[in-house]
């Protein structure tokens, strides 16, 4: 057995993050590590990478007990990790980031061997399909390409065990497929992979085995994922059968004026003449491969980036929003799947995060009714089922799913007319994702209209009454009714028009 983890324990003060975490990993095996937020997955992989020290238990490699006291020690034992939050330096080049901290030298104490670094970067760019040149600074490439650079960086030292922590959360289907082919080839050569993900379709595609954590305990080892349904995975992860709404929202029955009408919108080179409409209380899905203009379209509607042509109407009135503040005043809200950059204020409290937009839109000097605000907080936290130790808790102490609920709560108190969602459940576990989607359905019943972009086709098919497929900055087709099927959607995303017939 290459790696054995036996009864690992980890405490953070009075909180037990790991109580009894155990699993085994063979040479050339790709094993999924699954669990809801707060299950201990991140703590476990951080112990393996040397970022956290365990408080008990045993780690064995090649049947020998080892101690992992630092990231350097982890690398020495052949373990490398790719982080969801990325460990790259934006001002350095792709080539420099791939070798970061392990720069090669031609001889001891000699200068950096830039030719070796360049050769590795060129090879990995080709094998992983990274859309950048070796000398491009990482800050100028897409988030999805940064994820691939992160993988290449982890592989630079030639590890025996590669840990991927939600690394595909920012990637779209074509890039994920390319990465998986690469990993399967590496596994055939002997590389072992621990794959952490909330995307079940990816888990089933890449992994053959799995270990499931719940509340810091390994509750299930699965030797053949093909024999276990996704419903069973959810049961092991949560401890109960997850209830979902079986009926997704349909288009409103009443014929009334569209609340949002977009005509021939142009945004730089990213969006080229997009027109669509959204009815009151409707969820319209936006699908497409990565980089087809979805994100730019939503941000233009929110005033975060300018549009160069076209028009936007809200309740029949033509509007022009030149800033997020102007968009908010008109009744728009926006939620991004990138919580770190566009979502939560990590060191600010739960209360500050939820009321941040309200505070920003208020006068510089204004009265706050603490009692009324507390009552509203109670209602929002209860409605969204936000798990927190207290309203003064910093957002970065909450799980990813609860952080995203904070952002949703921010808009509940603002009562928007139109919510613009850009992959809002990215990196969120299945339980929190279902809760968020159910809350969005409830919002539509109050008249809120939603534009919902997602990199998860299954999620779109479950929640949207219509789906507009973006391709090369345009809407290639609109799917609804009998055409809302996975194979039709997948074909349309690849630019196959007949898939929409």
N, C-alpha and C positions, 0 to 999 in steps of 0.2 A: 504494500500500500504506500503510495507516494506521500499523502498527507492524512493525518488523523487529528481531529479536534475532539477532545473528550472533557465534558463537564466544565466548560469555561464559565467563569463568573466575572461580573464587572459591576461595581457599585459607583454611583455618582452621589456622594452624600448619603441621604436616606433612600435614594431611588435605586432599585435593582434593575439595571438595564439588561444584564444577562444573569440567568440563574442556573441554567443547565443546557448549554449549547454544545451539541455534538454532531459530527458528520465525518465521512471519509471521502477521499478523492483519489481515484486511480490515475495512473499515467495515461495521457491522451483522452481523459474524460472531460466532458463539458457538463457541469452540474449547475442547475438553477438553485439559487438561494431565495426563497420566497417568504413573504410575511407582510402583514399590514404595517402601517406606520406605527412606530413604537414597539415593534416586535423584537428589536435587537439586531436586525440585519446590519445596519450601519456600524454599530458598535463592534460587532463580530469582525467585519472586514477591516475596520480600523485597527483592531488588535493584530490581525494578520499582517497589516502593512506597517505596524510599528508606531502608529499615531497614538494608540491607547495601550496601556498595560493592563493585563488581566489580573484579577484579584484571586484567582483560583482556577484549577483545571490544568490540563496538559495539552501541549501541541507537539506532535511527532512528525518528522519528515524522514522517510526511509527507515522507519522503525526506531528512530533515535529521538529522545526528548530534547527539545530545543527551547531557547528563550528568545523572544523577539522584543527587544527593549527600545528599538528605534527604527526609523525607515531604512537606515543604512544596514542594520542587522537583518531586516526583512529582505533586502536585496541580496545580501550575502547568502541567505538561505534559498535564493532563487524565486522569491515572491515579488511580483510587481503589480501595481494597481493603477487603474484608470479611474479618475474621479468624475462624478457627475458635475460638480462645481468647477472642474478643470483646474489644473495646476500650472497653466501656461502663463507666460509673461507677454502681454500684448505688444510691447515695443520691440521685442526680439523677433527675428525671422522664424519662419517655419523650420528651417534647417537648424537654427540655434536652439529652438525649443525642443526639438526631438532629442537632442543630445544633452539637454540642460542638466547640469550636475554630474554628468558622466562624460565630459568632453574627452575625446581620445588624444593621445600625444604620441609622437613618433618614437620617443624615448623618455625614460624617467626624467621628470622635471623639465622636459622640453616644451616647445610651443604646441598649441593646439593643432591637431592634424585636420585641417579644414577639408582636405580632399576626401578623407574617410567620412566625415560628417555629410558632405555634399552627396557622396555616392549613396549613403544610406537614405538620405532624404529623397533623392530622385527615385530610388527603388520603392520606397513606401508610398510616395505620391502616386506612382504607377499602379502598385498592387492594391491600394485602398481607394483609388479614384479620387484623390484629394484635388479640389479645384483651385490650386494655387501653385505658384512657383516656389522653389526653395528659399529665395531671398525675399519673398513677400512677408511683411510683418503680420503677425497673427491677429493684431487688432483690426486689420483690414479684410479679413476673410470671414465667411459666414460662420454662424454658431455651429452648424452641423459639420462643417469642415474642421472646425476647432476640435470637435469631438474625435474625429479621425486622427488628427495630429496628436491628441492625448493618448490614443491607443498606440500609435507609432512610438511615442516617447516612452511608454511603459515597456514596449518590446525591445527598446534599444539595447538593454543590458543582456538580452538573451535569457529571460527567466524560464523556469520550469513550470511555474504557476502564475497565471494571469487572472487578476480579479477585476471584473468590469462592473462598476457600481452605477447603474442607471445611465450608462454611457450613450445608449440609443435614444434617450428621452428627447433630444433635440434634432434627431435625424428623421428623414422621411424614408418611405418604403424602398426606393431604389438604392439609397446609400446603405440602409440596413441589410438588404439582400447581398450587396457587394461585400460588406463586412463579414457577414455570416459565412459566405463562401470562403473567404480568407481564413477565418477561424477554424473552419472544418478542415481545411488543408493543413493548417498548423497543428491541429489535434492529431491528424494522421501521422504527423512527424514526431508526436510525443508531447506537445504542449498540453497542459491541463488548464481548464478554464472554470472559474466560479463566476456565474452570470446572475447579477441582481437586476431584476426588472419587474415592472408592474404590468407589462404588456403580455398578456397570456398568449397571443398569437405568436409573438417572438419566442417565448419560452418553449412552446410546442415545436416550433420550427427548428430551433438551434439545439435544444437540450434533450437528452434521453433520460436523465435522472434528476431528482430534485430533493432538497431538504427544506422543510417548512418550519419556520419559527413562529411562536405565539407567546407574547408576554415574556420573552427572554428564555424560552424553553424550546428545544427541538421536539416537535410533536409528531413529525411524520417524515420518514425517508421513503422515497418513491424510486423503485428500480427501473420502472418502465412507464414514462409519462403517457404513452399511448393508451394505457389501460385506465387512466384516471381522467374524468371529465373536468371541465373548468368549474362546474358547480361544486364538485368535490374539493377542488383546490380552495375555493372560497370558504367552504365549510371548515377545512383544516386551518386556514389562516385566521378566521374570525371566531370559530367555535359555535357558529349558528348558521342556519340557512338564511341567506340574504334575501330579503323581500325587495322586489322591484316592481315598478309599474309596468304591467304587461302591454298597456295601450299607450303608444307614443302620441304626442299631440298632433292633431291633424290641422289642416287649414281651417280657419274660421268659417262657420256655416253662413253667417250673415255677410251680405255683400255691402261693404262700406269702403270709404276712401282709404287708400293705402297710407299708412303712417309715414313710411320712408320710400322715396322714389329717387333713384340715382340714374342719371342719363349721361351716357357717353363720357365717363370719367377717365381722365388721363393723369397718371402720376409718374413723371420722369420717363424712364425707359421700362419701368416695372409693370405699369398698368396702362393698357392701350384700348380705351373705349369700352369700359364696362358699364352696362345698364342692368339694373335689377330693381325689384320692388319688394317691400315687406308689409304684410297686413298687420293690423293691430292684433296682438296676442299670438303671433305666429313665430315659430322657430325655423329660420332658413339656414341650412347648412352650407358651408363653403369647403369644397374638397379640392385637392390638387397635389401634385408632387411638390417637393421643396423648391422654393424659388420661382413660383409661377405668378407671384404678385399678390397673393392673399394678404400677407401681413401689411404690405404697403397700402393696399386698398382700405383696410380697416383703420390704419393709422391716419390716412388722409381724411376719412370721415370724422375722426376724433380730433382733427386739427393738429396732430403731432408732426405731420409732414405736409407740405403744400401740394395741391393738385393744380395742374397747368391748364386743364380744360374740362368741360362738362358742367353739370349742375346737380345740386342736391336739394330735394324738397322734403320738408317735414310737415306733416298734416296739411299738405297742399300749398305750403308757403315756401318759397325759395329761400334757402339759407346759405350763408358762406361763413364757415368757421375757420378762423386763422390761428387758433390756439386751442389747447385742451380746455382752458377756462371758458372760452366762448362756446365750445361744444357742450360743456357741462351745463351752462346757462340755458342752452337750447333743449336740454333733456337727454343728452348722450352720456353713456357710461362705457368704460373700457376695462377689460381684464385680460392681462397677458399671462401666458404660461411660464414666462421667465420671471419667477418670483423674486430672484435676487436683484435684478436690474430694474424691473418695471412693476413690481408688486408691493411687497412688504417693506417697511422701514425696520430693518432687522433688530436694531438696539432700542427701538421705541416700544412702548407698552401696547397691550391688546387694545386698550381704550384709545390711545393716540392713533393707532393704525385704523381702527374702524371709523373714527371721526375726522381723519386727516383731510379728506376732501371738503367736508363741511367747514372745518376750521380755515382751510385755504381760501374758500369762497366767501368767508365772512369778512366784515369790516375789521380793520387793524385792531380797534378797541371795541370789544363787544361783551355782552353779559352772558355767562354760562350758568344755566340752572342745573346745579350738580345733582339735585334729586331727580329731576326729569331725565337728565342724561343717564343716571344710574339705572332708572327704570327701563329706558330704551336699550341700554346695554344688556340688561337681563333678558329682554325679549329677543334681541338679535342672537345672543349666545345660545339661548334655549332653542330658537328656531333652527339655527344652523348646527346645533349639537357640537359647539366648539369646546374641545377638551383643553382646559388650562387650569393652572394652579391658582390663578387670580387675575383680575383685570390689569394689575400692574406688571404682570409678567412680560418680559421682552419677547418680541415675536420670534426671535431666533431660538427660543427655548421650546417652541411648539413644533410638532411634526409638520411635514410638508403639506399634508392634506388640511390640517388645521390652519396653517398659514394662508392657504388659498381661500379657506372659508372666511378669514379676516378680510380679504380683498372683496369677496362677495358681500360680506356684511357692510362694508364701506358704501356699497351702492344701494343696499336695502334701505339705509337711512336717508339716501339722497332721492329715492323714488324716481329713477330715470324713466323716460319713455322708450328709449332704444338702448339695448345693451350690445356692445361690440365685443366679442370674445375671440381671442386669438390663442387657440390650443390651451384652454383654461385648466384642463385636468392633466396636462403633461407631467409625468413623474409622480402622480397621485395614485395611491393604492385603490384597489377595486371597491372597497367599502366607502371611502371618502368620495370617490368618483360617482358612485351611485347616489350618495346623499346629495352631492352638488347638482347632479342632473335632475334629480327629483325636485329640488328646490327651484331650479330654473323652470321646470314644468309648472310649478305652482305660481311662479311669477307671471307666466303667460296668461293665467286665469284672471289676473288682476289687470290685464291689458298691456303688459310690457311686451315689446317686440324684441326678438333676439336674432342677431347675425352670428352664427357659431362656426368658426373655422377650427378644424381638427386634423391632426395627422393620423388619427385612428378611424379608419373607415367604419368599423363596427359601431363605434360610438355615434357617428353621424347617422348611420342607418337606424339606430335605436331612437334617437332624439329628434331628428328633423322631419318636418312634413314635406319639405322640398330640399333638394341639394343642387347648388350651382357649382359646376366643375370648372375650375380655372385651368387654363393651359396657355402658356406663353403670354401672360398678361391679359388674356381675354376670357370671357365665359364661353367655353366650348359648347356646353349643353346644360339643360336644366332637367333634373330627374324628379319625378313624383309618381305616386300611385304604383302601378305595376312595374314601373321601371326602377323603383328603389330596391335594387338587388346588388349584392356584393360583386358579382361578375360584371354586371353592366357598369357599375361605378369604377371598378378597377380598369376596365377597358377604356372608359372615357378619360380617366386620368392620364393614360398613356397617349392621348390624342386620337384615339380610334372613334371616329364619329358614329360608325355603324353600331357601336356598343350602346349608343343612346337611342337607337331606333326602336 
